[in-house]
Amino acid sequence: MPSPGSHANYGHGPDGPGPGEASRGGHDHSAVAASRIAALSLAVTAGLLVLKLGAAIASNSVAVLSDAVDSGADLVGGMAALLSVRISRWPADPQHPYGHGKVEAVSASVAAAIIAIGGIVVTVQAVRRLLGDEPEIDVGIGLAVMVIAAGANLVMSRLMKREAELSGSMALTAEATHLLTNVVQAGAIIAGLLLVLITDEPAFDAIVALVLAGYMAWTAVGLVRSALSEVMDEALPEDEQAAIVAVLDLHKDEILSYHRLRTRRAGATRHVDMHLAFEPGRTIEDVHQVADHISDDIQQALPGSVVVIHTEPEHPVED
């Protein structure tokens, strides 16, 4: 598969510079639905935060407290996600000709920072508990609340993931991933509390909290890597680039060659830019009709993409 900046010649004729450009693209998924699911997640998170804080105080469990801290992080991250989803759907303007999609990378970075801070707080509390006195833990209250939290987060994670796939939103994808980690965390806390109940050893509660802190750190690193790839204008994944090349191959009898294929992503929007070479004698109408068909086919293969095609009678001399 050609890399960004490379070219492919189908062997139908010479190449050289020439005028012409076709641009097509846009989103077909409702931004309202994405905003609603983010708002719903925010409401559920706020409710769970209150529930977990009350349970942490009543049960004296540092593991439940760790999940409450994480819910606080979720609340801030969810607010950032909701805001970024709405901003990313703003149309392009003279100051932002490529749209506002990259704000979602900022949202993912905020979520990562909040998760990392929460992990540090949990680590400090768990270590203090292990090194100091180990108070009696009310296992029953902790178990009841964590079962409720696990169920709620599982449902929200699936809803968020489905909406993220439909909208292509990086912010919703990040939130769906983190909600799924909450389910894993709740399961670990439940296991730890059961060990406390069976062995009458409170240290298991703090140990589980430390494990969760490590998991939170790992999640934060993953979100940062994802955000950086977008900020640095990393090319689309290989399978998506292959889909673009497949469309060009289908039209190889209508064009001489293509080159300078470049791709990147900004939030839910994929940007595809390329040069197409045509036989010098063809009309402008004919050339643009072919370019429009190619653009439409790429958008069908990769929904939510903006395709810019430069048409020319032959390849230009590379700089």
C-alpha positions in Angstrom: 0.0 0.0 0.0 1.4 3.4 -0.9 2.5 5.5 2.0 1.4 9.2 2.4 3.2 11.3 -0.1 3.9 8.3 -2.5 2.3 7.9 -5.9 1.0 5.0 -8.0 0.9 5.0 -11.8 -1.5 2.8 -13.7 0.6 2.9 -16.8 -1.9 4.7 -19.1 0.2 7.7 -20.0 2.5 10.6 -19.0 2.1 12.9 -16.1 2.7 16.6 -15.3 1.2 19.6 -13.5 -2.2 21.1 -14.2 -5.1 22.9 -12.5 -8.2 21.7 -10.9 -9.5 20.6 -7.6 -12.6 18.7 -6.3 -13.6 18.6 -2.6 -16.4 16.7 -1.1 -17.2 15.4 2.4 -19.2 15.7 5.7 -20.9 13.9 8.5 -24.2 12.1 8.1 -24.7 11.1 11.8 -26.7 13.2 14.2 -24.6 15.1 16.7 -27.7 15.4 18.9 -27.6 11.6 19.6 -23.9 11.8 20.6 -24.5 14.7 22.9 -27.5 13.0 24.6 -25.5 9.8 25.4 -22.7 11.9 26.8 -25.2 13.8 28.9 -26.8 10.6 30.1 -23.4 9.2 31.1 -22.7 12.4 33.1 -26.0 12.1 35.0 -25.3 8.4 35.8 -21.8 9.2 37.0 -23.0 12.0 39.2 -25.5 9.6 40.9 -22.9 6.9 41.4 -20.4 9.4 42.9 -22.9 10.4 45.6 -23.7 6.7 46.2 -20.1 5.6 46.4 -19.0 8.4 48.7 -21.7 7.5 51.1 -20.8 3.9 51.0 -17.1 4.6 51.4 -17.8 6.6 54.6 -20.3 4.0 55.9 -18.2 0.9 55.1 -14.7 2.4 55.9 -13.4 0.7 52.7 -10.5 2.4 50.9 -11.3 0.3 47.8 -14.8 1.8 47.7 -13.3 5.2 48.3 -11.0 4.6 45.3 -14.0 3.9 43.1 -15.6 7.1 44.4 -12.5 9.1 43.5 -12.6 7.5 40.1 -16.2 8.5 39.7 -15.2 12.1 40.5 -12.7 11.8 37.7 -15.4 10.4 35.4 -17.6 13.4 36.2 -15.0 15.9 35.2 -14.0 13.8 32.1 -17.6 13.3 31.1 -18.2 17.1 31.2 -15.2 17.6 29.0 -16.4 14.9 26.6 -19.9 16.4 26.4 -18.4 19.8 25.7 -15.9 18.5 23.1 -18.6 16.5 21.3 -20.6 19.6 20.8 -17.7 21.8 19.8 -16.3 19.3 17.4 -19.6 19.4 15.4 -19.3 23.1 14.8 -18.9 23.8 11.1 -15.6 25.0 9.7 -15.0 28.7 9.6 -12.3 31.1 8.3 -10.3 30.7 11.5 -10.8 26.9 11.6 -11.0 25.8 7.9 -10.5 22.1 8.9 -13.3 22.2 11.5 -13.1 21.8 15.3 -12.6 18.0 15.6 -9.2 18.2 17.4 -10.9 19.5 20.5 -11.7 15.8 21.2 -8.0 15.1 21.6 -8.0 17.8 24.3 -10.9 16.0 26.0 -9.1 12.7 25.9 -6.1 14.3 27.4 -8.2 15.9 30.2 -9.7 12.5 30.9 -6.2 10.9 31.1 -5.0 13.6 33.5 -8.0 13.2 35.8 -7.6 9.4 35.8 -3.9 9.7 36.7 -4.6 12.2 39.5 -7.2 9.8 40.9 -4.7 6.9 40.8 -2.2 8.9 42.8 -4.9 9.8 45.5 -5.9 6.1 45.7 -2.3 5.0 46.0 -1.6 7.4 48.9 -4.7 6.3 50.8 -4.0 2.6 50.3 -0.4 2.8 51.4 -1.4 4.8 54.5 -4.0 2.1 55.3 -1.4 -0.7 54.9 1.2 1.1 57.1 -1.2 2.2 59.8 -4.1 0.8 61.7 -6.6 -1.3 59.7 -10.1 -0.4 60.8 -13.1 -2.7 60.7 -14.8 -2.7 57.3 -18.6 -3.1 56.8 -18.5 -5.5 53.8 -22.2 -5.7 53.2 -22.7 -2.0 52.4 -19.6 -2.0 50.1 -20.7 -5.1 48.2 -24.3 -3.8 47.6 -23.1 -0.4 46.2 -20.4 -1.9 44.0 -22.8 -4.4 42.4 -25.1 -1.5 41.5 -22.2 0.5 40.2 -20.9 -2.4 38.1 -24.3 -2.9 36.4 -24.8 0.8 35.7 -21.4 1.2 34.2 -21.7 -1.9 32.0 -24.9 -0.6 30.5 -23.5 2.9 29.9 -20.3 1.5 28.4 -22.2 -0.5 25.8 -24.4 2.4 24.9 -21.5 4.8 24.7 -19.4 2.3 22.6 -22.3 1.9 20.1 -22.7 5.7 19.8 -19.0 6.2 19.4 -18.9 3.7 16.5 -21.8 5.4 14.8 -20.4 8.9 15.2 -16.7 8.2 15.0 -16.2 10.4 18.1 -12.8 10.0 19.8 -14.2 11.6 23.0 -17.0 9.1 23.2 -14.6 6.2 22.5 -12.4 7.4 25.4 -15.4 7.6 27.7 -16.7 4.2 26.7 -13.2 2.7 27.4 -13.1 4.3 30.8 -16.6 3.2 31.7 -15.6 -0.4 30.9 -12.6 0.0 33.2 -15.0 1.0 35.9 -16.8 -2.3 35.5 -13.5 -4.1 35.9 -12.7 -2.0 38.9 -16.0 -2.8 40.5 -15.4 -6.5 40.0 -12.0 -6.3 41.6 -13.4 -4.4 44.6 -16.2 -6.9 45.0 -13.6 -9.7 45.0 -11.5 -7.8 47.6 -14.5 -7.3 49.9 -15.4 -10.9 49.6 -11.8 -11.9 50.6 -12.1 -9.5 53.6 -15.4 -11.2 54.5 -14.0 -14.7 54.2 -10.6 -14.2 55.8 -11.4 -11.3 58.2 -8.2 -9.6 56.8 -8.8 -5.9 56.1 -5.5 -5.7 54.2 -7.1 -7.2 51.1 -9.2 -4.0 50.8 -6.1 -1.8 50.5 -4.3 -4.3 48.2 -7.2 -4.2 45.8 -7.1 -0.4 45.9 -3.4 -0.4 44.9 -4.1 -2.8 42.0 -6.9 -0.4 40.8 -4.5 2.5 41.0 -2.1 0.7 38.7 -4.9 -0.1 36.3 -6.0 3.6 36.3 -2.4 4.6 35.4 -2.3 2.1 32.5 -5.7 3.5 31.2 -4.4 7.1 31.4 -1.3 6.2 29.3 -3.5 4.6 26.6 -5.7 7.7 26.3 -2.6 10.0 26.1 -1.2 7.9 23.3 -4.5 8.1 21.4 -4.7 11.9 21.8 -1.1 12.4 20.7 -1.6 10.4 17.5 -4.3 12.8 16.5 -2.6 16.0 17.6 0.5 14.9 15.6 -1.7 14.3 12.5 -0.9 10.6 12.3 -2.1 9.0 9.1 -5.3 6.9 9.1 -4.9 3.2 10.1 -3.6 0.9 7.5 -7.0 -0.8 6.9 -8.6 2.6 6.2 -5.8 3.6 3.9 -6.2 0.3 2.1 -9.9 1.1 1.6 -9.0 4.3 -0.1 -6.5 2.5 -2.4 -9.2 -0.1 -3.2 -11.5 2.6 -4.4 -8.7 4.1 -6.6 -8.0 0.7 -8.0 -11.7 0.3 -9.0 -11.3 3.5 -11.0 -7.9 2.8 -12.5 -9.3 2.7 -16.0 -10.6 6.2 -15.7 -7.4 7.9 -14.4 -3.7 7.7 -15.3 -2.4 7.6 -11.8 -2.6 9.1 -8.3 0.0 10.5 -6.0 0.5 12.6 -2.8 -2.1 10.6 -1.0 -2.3 12.0 2.5 -4.7 11.2 5.3 -5.3 12.4 8.9 -8.0 12.5 11.5 -9.6 15.3 13.5 -12.1 14.1 15.9 -14.8 12.2 14.0 -13.6 13.6 10.7 -11.2 11.8 8.3 -9.3 14.1 5.9 -8.2 12.5 2.6 -6.1 14.5 0.2 -4.7 13.3 -3.1 -3.7 14.3 -6.7 -5.2 12.5 -9.7 -3.5 12.5 -13.1 -5.7 12.4 -16.3 -5.0 12.4 -20.0 -4.4 16.0 -21.2 -7.1 15.9 -23.8 -10.1 15.2 -21.4 -12.6 17.9 -20.6 -12.9 19.6 -17.3 -16.4 18.3 -16.9 -15.3 14.7 -17.5 -12.4 15.0 -15.1 -14.5 16.4 -12.3 -17.2 13.8 -12.8 -14.6 11.1 -12.3 -13.2 12.9 -9.3 -16.6 13.3 -7.7 -17.4 9.6 -8.2 -14.1 8.6 -6.5 -14.8 11.0 -3.7 -18.3 9.6 -3.2 -17.0 6.0 -3.1 -14.4 6.9 -0.5 -17.0 8.6 1.7 -19.2 5.5 1.4 -16.2 3.3 2.4 -15.2 5.7 5.2 -18.2 7.6 6.5 -17.5 11.1 8.0 -14.6 11.8 5.7 -13.7 15.0 3.8 -12.1 14.3 0.5 -10.0 16.8 -1.4 -8.9 15.8 -4.9 -6.5 17.8 -7.1 -6.9 17.0 -10.8 -4.0 17.5 -13.3 -3.0 16.3 -16.8 0.2 14.7 -15.6 2.4 14.3 -12.4 4.1 17.5 -11.3 7.8 17.5 -10.7 8.3 16.5 -7.0 9.8 19.2 -4.8 
